[in-house]
Amino acid sequence: MKLQDLEIFVVSPPDPGWGGRYWIVPKITTSDGVTGYGECYAATVGPEAMRAVIEDVFSRHMQGESPDRVELMRQRVYSSGFTQRPDLTVMGAFSGLEIACWDILGKAAGKPVHALIGGRVNDRIRCYSYLYPGADDALPEFWTSAEAAARAAKRLVGEGYTAVKFDPAGPYTIRGGHMPAMTDISRSMAFCEAVREAVGDRADILFGTHGQFSVAGAIRMGRAIEEYDPLWYEEPVPPDNPQAMAEVAAATRVPVATGERLTTTAEFAAVLRAGAARILQPALGRAGGIWEGRKIAALAESFGAQMAPHLYAGPVEWAANLQLSAAMPNLLLAETIDTDFHRALIGGRIRVEGGYVELSSEPGLGIDFDEDLARAHPWTGEGLHLQMQESPVSYHEENVFEGGAPRR
């Protein structure tokens, strides 16, 4: 069985677009006719440019190879062009292709992917959700309303979730890291207070940021929210400086989490060595794929760190994250985006019930990717999957962050 053909879907979720503007899903077909699907969580170039990168990585390093030679193909890609260092775009392309290989291997063996990477250690996977607006919530007012956040949190806890995430600290910008405005700090405290009062001790609260603060600014924000006992403080400073993040971690009592924008064990190892975080959040469509994720989990385990796979993408990466989560002894919890479109695109194969996912024993990723639905929702825009604000943070007007999916 050899890797033979490649097709790439660029899918645009319908409004409101939770999970980003588009999702990039490569499909690999083997010489024996077995198909596998993956997802590339790489947003540094546009989808058409990314399509060319994926095609080049596949044809140059993977086509004609046996799908079980995952490590060899990883070494080729990691070393391509005389690099041998983390490359976000190239490793993002490989990540989606690598996930597709595992889907193929599982289908060929008649086993779920988690059975091929150590076996199931978690029968139920604890999940968390971002606080998304409901049908009756006004936009963009929802994003700056602590009361609306509390209602959303209460709704999720009523569904069984034991952890909820929100990020009221203002927009991420190309001018990071910056000092937060006092209004950003006050709003963040109000959100924490309202959500904590709404959920009590029934759920953890997860405080999200996007690397937008300076070290001093991150410490100020972290100390302001300490009294509400968040489970984590997510990526408080830009991800390219683990030592700076370690300074924040040492100066606050809220555990620091990071990893959405990191790729390969090399970058996660730097975080652990620096003492920057003890909660790691790899996005498998960017970090290097499922096998790389398993290595990151083993590395984390040796440092006493836990794993919380990140998801701001489509349901194929969701499926991959969950397969890895089932096999990790140091799993903390996994992010989920449980929309109608996410479920429909994979044939309704994954469902969150009572705040948990129980994976089936279906082979591969355990999904049924709906190609017709994917083709019916192509991306036709000009933006990137996620985009950073260019204008500087305001210190005299309220800063508004619209949850990663601004209205179109």
FENHUTA-V422597 format. One record per pair of residues at least 24 apart in sequence whose ideal C-beta (glycine too) atoms are under 10 Angstrom apart, sorted by the first residue. I is the first residue (numbers start at 1). J is the second residue. Records with the same first field share a line. If there is no record, write none. Layout:
I: J, J
This chain:
1: 30, 31, 32, 33, 34, 66, 67, 68, 104, 105, 108
2: 30, 31, 32, 62, 63, 64, 65, 66, 67
3: 28, 29, 30, 31, 34, 36, 58, 62, 63, 64, 65, 66, 67, 69, 73, 97, 100, 101, 104
4: 28, 29, 30, 31, 32, 33, 34, 63, 64
5: 29, 30, 31, 33, 35, 58, 63
6: 51, 54, 55, 57, 58, 59, 62, 63, 97, 100
7: 35, 37, 371
8: 40, 47, 50, 51, 52, 54, 55, 58, 96, 97
9: 37, 39, 51, 314, 316, 345, 369, 371, 373, 374, 375, 377, 378, 379
10: 40, 46, 47, 48, 50, 51, 374, 377, 378, 379, 380, 385
11: 39, 47, 314, 315, 316, 341, 345, 369, 370, 373, 374, 375, 376, 377, 378, 379
12: 47, 341, 374, 377, 378, 379, 380, 381, 408
13: 314, 315, 337, 339, 340, 341, 342, 345, 377, 379, 405
14: 339, 340, 341, 377
15: 405, 407, 408
16: 132, 133, 139, 339, 402, 403, 405, 406, 407, 408
17: 339, 341, 403, 404, 405, 406, 407, 408
18: 129, 130, 132, 133, 312, 337, 338, 339, 341, 342, 403, 404, 405
19: 311, 312, 313, 314, 315, 317, 318, 337, 339, 341, 342, 385, 404, 405
20: 312, 313, 314, 337, 383, 384, 385, 386, 387, 404, 405
21: 47, 379, 381, 382, 383, 384, 385, 386, 387, 404, 405, 406, 408
22: 46, 47, 50, 313, 314, 377, 378, 379, 380, 381, 383, 384, 385
23: 47, 96, 285, 313, 314, 315, 316, 317, 342, 345, 374, 377, 379, 385
24: 50, 51, 54, 92, 93, 96, 285, 313, 314, 316, 317, 379, 385
25: 96, 99, 100, 285, 313, 314, 315, 316, 317, 345, 369, 371, 374
26: 51, 54, 55, 57, 58, 93, 95, 96, 97, 98, 99, 100, 316
27: 96, 100, 103, 316, 369, 371, 374
28: 58, 62, 63, 67, 96, 97, 99, 100, 101, 103, 104
29: 100, 104
30: 66, 67, 101, 104, 107, 108
31: 64, 66
32: 104, 108
34: 67, 103, 104, 105, 106, 107, 108, 364
35: 100, 103, 104, 107, 364, 369, 371
36: 67, 97, 98, 99, 100, 101, 102, 103, 104, 105, 106, 107, 108, 364, 365, 369
37: 96, 99, 100, 103, 104, 315, 316, 319, 320, 346, 364, 365, 367, 368, 369, 371, 374
38: 93, 94, 95, 96, 97, 98, 99, 100, 101, 102, 103, 104, 284, 285, 289, 290, 316, 317, 319, 320, 365
39: 92, 95, 96, 99, 100, 283, 284, 285, 286, 313, 314, 315, 316, 317, 318, 319, 320, 321, 365
40: 89, 91, 92, 93, 94, 95, 96, 97, 98, 99, 100, 285, 286, 289, 313, 314, 316, 317, 385
41: 88, 92, 95, 96, 260, 261, 263, 282, 283, 284, 285, 286, 287, 310, 311, 312, 313, 314, 316, 317, 320, 385, 386
42: 88, 89, 90, 91, 92, 93, 94, 95, 96, 263, 283, 285, 286, 313, 384, 385
43: 88, 89, 92, 261, 286, 312, 313, 383, 384, 385, 386, 387
44: 87, 88, 89, 92, 286, 384, 385
45: 88, 89, 92, 384
46: 379, 381, 382, 383, 384, 385
47: 378, 379, 381, 383, 384, 385
48: 379
49: 89
50: 89, 92, 93, 96, 384, 385
51: 93
52: 93
53: 89, 90, 92, 93, 94
54: 89, 90, 92, 93, 94, 96, 97
55: 93
56: 80, 90, 93
57: 89, 90, 91, 92, 93, 94, 95, 96, 97
58: 93, 94, 96, 97, 100
61: 90, 93, 94, 97
62: 94, 97, 98, 100, 101
63: 97
65: 101
66: 101, 105
67: 97, 98, 100, 101, 102, 103, 104, 105, 108
68: 101, 102, 104, 105, 108, 109, 116
69: 101
70: 98, 101, 102, 105, 289, 290, 291, 292
71: 291, 292, 295
73: 97, 98, 101, 289, 291
74: 98, 264, 288, 289, 291, 292, 295
77: 288
78: 263, 264, 266, 288, 292
84: 266
85: 264, 266, 267
86: 262, 263, 264, 265, 266, 267, 268, 270, 287, 288
87: 263, 264
88: 261, 262, 263, 264, 267, 286
89: 263, 286
90: 263
91: 263, 264, 267, 285, 286, 287, 288, 289, 292
92: 263, 283, 285, 286, 287, 288, 289
93: 285, 286
94: 263, 264, 286, 288, 289, 292
95: 263, 264, 282, 283, 284, 285, 286, 287, 288, 289, 290, 292, 293, 317, 320
96: 284, 285, 286, 289, 313, 316, 317, 320
97: 289
98: 284, 285, 288, 289, 290, 291, 292, 293, 320
99: 284, 285, 288, 289, 290, 291, 293, 316, 317, 319, 320, 321, 323, 324, 364, 365
100: 289, 316, 320, 364, 365
101: 289, 290, 291
102: 284, 289, 290, 291, 320, 323, 324, 364, 365
103: 290, 316, 319, 320, 323, 363, 364, 365, 366, 367, 369
104: 363, 364, 365
105: 290, 363, 364
106: 323, 362, 363, 364, 365, 366
107: 362, 363, 364, 365, 366
108: 363, 364
109: 363, 364
110: 361, 362, 363, 364
111: 361, 362, 363, 364
112: 322, 323, 326, 327, 359, 360, 361, 362, 363, 364, 365, 366
113: 290, 319, 320, 322, 323, 324, 326, 327, 359, 363, 364, 365, 366
114: 290, 294, 322, 323, 324, 325, 326, 327, 328, 359, 361, 365, 366
115: 323, 326, 327, 361, 363
116: 290, 291, 323, 327, 364
117: 290, 291, 293, 294, 297, 323, 324, 326, 327, 328
118: 294, 297, 298, 324, 326, 327, 328, 329
119: 326, 327
120: 323, 325, 326, 327, 359, 361
121: 325, 326, 327, 328, 329, 330, 331
122: 322, 325, 326, 327, 328, 329, 331, 334, 356, 357, 358, 359
123: 326, 356, 358, 359
124: 326, 353, 354, 355, 356, 357, 358, 359
125: 309, 321, 322, 323, 324, 325, 326, 328, 331, 333, 334, 336, 352, 355, 356, 357, 358, 359
126: 161, 162, 163, 204, 308, 325, 331, 332, 333, 334, 355, 356, 357
127: 160, 161, 162, 163, 311, 318, 322, 325, 333, 334, 335, 336, 338, 352, 353, 354, 355, 356, 357
128: 156, 161, 162, 163, 164, 165, 203, 204, 205, 206, 231, 308, 311, 332, 333, 334, 335, 336, 352, 355
129: 153, 155, 156, 159, 161, 163, 164, 165, 206, 311, 335, 336, 337, 338, 352, 355
130: 156, 164, 165, 166, 167, 206, 208, 311, 312, 335, 336, 337, 403, 404
131: 155, 156, 164, 165, 166, 167, 168, 191, 195, 205, 206, 208, 403
132: 156, 166, 337, 338, 339, 403, 404, 405
133: 402, 403
139: 402, 403, 406, 407
140: 400, 401, 402, 403, 406, 407
141: 400
142: 402, 403
143: 167, 168, 171, 187, 400, 401, 402, 403
144: 168, 170, 183, 187, 190, 191, 398, 399, 400, 401, 402
145: 187, 190, 191, 194
146: 187, 188, 189, 190, 191, 192, 193, 194, 195, 197, 198
147: 190, 191, 194, 198
148: 191, 194
149: 190, 191, 192, 194, 195, 198, 205
150: 190, 191, 193, 194, 195, 196, 197, 198, 199
151: 194, 195, 198
152: 195, 198
153: 191, 194, 195, 196, 197, 198, 199, 202, 203, 205
154: 195, 197, 198, 199, 200, 202, 203
155: 198
156: 198, 199, 203, 355
157: 195, 198, 199, 200, 202, 203, 355
158: 199, 202
159: 338, 352, 353, 354, 355
160: 202, 203, 352, 353, 354, 355, 356
161: 199, 202, 203, 204, 333, 336, 338, 352, 354, 355, 356
162: 199, 202, 203, 204, 333, 354, 355, 356
163: 199, 203, 204, 205, 206, 231, 232, 308, 332, 333, 335, 355
164: 195, 198, 199, 203, 204, 205, 206, 231, 355
165: 195, 204, 205, 206, 207, 208, 230, 231, 232, 234, 335
166: 191, 192, 194, 195, 205, 206, 207, 208, 230, 403
167: 191, 206, 207, 208, 209, 210, 212, 234, 235, 401, 403, 404
168: 192, 194, 195, 207, 208, 209, 399, 400, 401
169: 207, 208, 209, 210, 212, 213, 217, 218, 221, 224, 225, 236, 399, 401
170: 209, 210, 212, 213, 221, 389, 393, 394, 398, 399, 400, 401
171: 210, 212, 388, 389, 391, 393, 394, 399, 400, 401, 402
172: 209, 210, 211, 212, 213, 235, 238, 386, 387, 388, 389, 393, 401, 404
173: 210, 212, 388, 389, 390, 391, 392, 393, 399, 401
174: 387, 388, 389, 390, 391, 392
175: 212, 388, 389, 390, 391, 392, 393
176: 209, 210, 211, 212, 213, 214, 217, 237, 238, 388, 389, 393
177: 209, 211, 212, 213, 214, 215, 216, 217, 218, 236, 237, 238, 241, 244
178: 212, 213, 214, 217, 392, 393, 395
179: 213, 214, 216, 217, 218, 220, 221, 393, 395
180: 209, 212, 213, 214, 216, 217, 218, 220, 221, 224, 393, 395, 399
181: 217, 393, 394, 395, 396, 397, 398, 399
182: 220, 224, 395
183: 394, 395, 396, 397, 398, 399
184: 209, 212, 213, 217, 220, 221, 224, 393, 394, 395, 398, 399, 401
185: 217, 220, 221, 223, 224, 225
186: 224
187: 398, 399, 400
188: 221, 224, 225, 228
189: 221, 224, 225, 227, 228
191: 225, 228
192: 224, 225, 226, 227, 228, 229, 230
193: 225, 227, 228
194: 228
195: 228, 230
196: 225, 227, 228, 229, 230
197: 228
201: 229
203: 231, 355
204: 229, 230, 231, 232, 332, 333
205: 229, 230, 231, 232
206: 230, 231, 232, 233, 234, 257, 279, 308, 333, 335
207: 231, 232, 233, 234, 236, 254, 257
208: 232, 233, 234, 235, 236, 257, 260, 401, 403, 404
209: 233, 234, 235, 236, 237, 401
210: 234, 235, 236, 238, 239, 260, 261, 386, 388, 401, 404
211: 235, 236, 237, 238, 239, 240, 241, 245, 258, 260, 261, 388
212: 236, 237, 238, 388, 389, 393, 399, 401
213: 237, 238, 244, 248, 393
214: 238, 244, 248
215: 241, 243, 244, 245, 246, 247, 248, 251
216: 247, 248, 251
217: 248, 393
218: 244, 245, 247, 248, 249, 251, 252, 256
219: 247, 248, 249, 250, 251, 252
220: 251, 252
221: 248, 252, 254
222: 248, 249, 251, 252, 253, 254, 256
223: 251, 252, 253, 254
224: 252
225: 252, 253, 254
226: 252, 253, 254
227: 253
228: 254
229: 253, 254
230: 254, 255, 257
231: 255, 257, 279, 308, 332, 333
232: 256, 257, 258, 277, 278, 279, 281, 306, 308, 332
233: 257, 258, 277, 279
234: 258, 259, 260, 277, 279, 281, 308, 310
235: 259, 260, 261, 262, 277, 281, 310
236: 276, 277
237: 276
239: 267, 271, 276
240: 267, 270
241: 270, 274, 276
242: 267, 268, 269, 270, 271, 272, 273, 274, 275, 276, 277
243: 270, 273, 274, 275, 276
244: 274, 276
245: 271, 274, 275, 276, 277
246: 271, 273, 274, 275, 276, 277
247: 274, 275, 276
248: 276, 277
249: 274, 275, 276, 277, 278
250: 275, 276
255: 279, 305, 306, 332
257: 281, 305, 306, 308, 310, 332
258: 282, 310
259: 283, 286, 287, 296, 300, 307, 308, 309, 310
260: 286, 287, 309, 310, 311, 312, 335
261: 286, 287, 310
262: 286, 287, 288, 296, 310
263: 287, 288, 292
264: 288, 289, 292, 295, 296
265: 292, 293, 295, 296, 298, 299, 300
267: 296
268: 292, 293, 295, 296, 297, 299, 300, 303, 305
269: 295, 296, 299, 300, 303
271: 296, 299, 300, 303, 305
272: 296, 299, 300, 302, 303, 304, 305
273: 303
275: 303
277: 303, 305
278: 303, 304, 305, 306, 332
279: 305, 306, 307, 308, 332, 333
280: 305, 306, 307, 308, 309, 310, 330, 332
281: 307, 308, 309, 310, 311, 332, 334, 335
282: 307, 308, 309, 310, 321, 324
283: 309, 310, 311, 312, 313, 317, 320, 321, 335
284: 309, 310, 311, 313, 316, 317, 318, 319, 320, 321, 322, 323, 324
285: 310, 311, 313, 314, 316, 317, 318, 320, 321
286: 310, 313, 317
289: 320, 324
290: 320, 321, 323, 324, 327, 365
291: 324
292: 324
293: 320, 321, 323, 324, 325, 327, 328
294: 324, 327, 328
296: 324, 328
297: 324, 325, 327, 328, 329, 330, 331
298: 328, 329, 330
300: 328, 330
301: 328, 329, 330
302: 330
303: 330
304: 330
305: 330, 332
306: 330, 331, 332, 333
307: 331, 332, 333, 334
308: 332, 333, 334, 335
309: 333, 334, 335, 336
310: 334, 335
311: 335, 336, 337, 342
312: 337, 385, 386, 404, 405
313: 337, 342, 385, 386
314: 341, 342, 345, 346, 374
315: 339, 341, 342, 343, 344, 345, 346, 347, 349, 350, 365, 367, 369
316: 342, 345, 346, 365, 367, 369
317: 365
318: 342, 343, 345, 346, 350, 357, 365, 367
319: 346, 349, 350, 357, 359, 364, 365, 366, 367, 369
320: 365, 367
321: 357
322: 350, 357, 358, 359, 365, 366, 367
323: 359, 364, 365, 366, 367
325: 357, 359
326: 357, 358, 359
341: 373, 377
344: 370, 373
345: 369, 370, 371, 373, 374, 377
346: 370, 373
347: 373
381: 408
383: 408
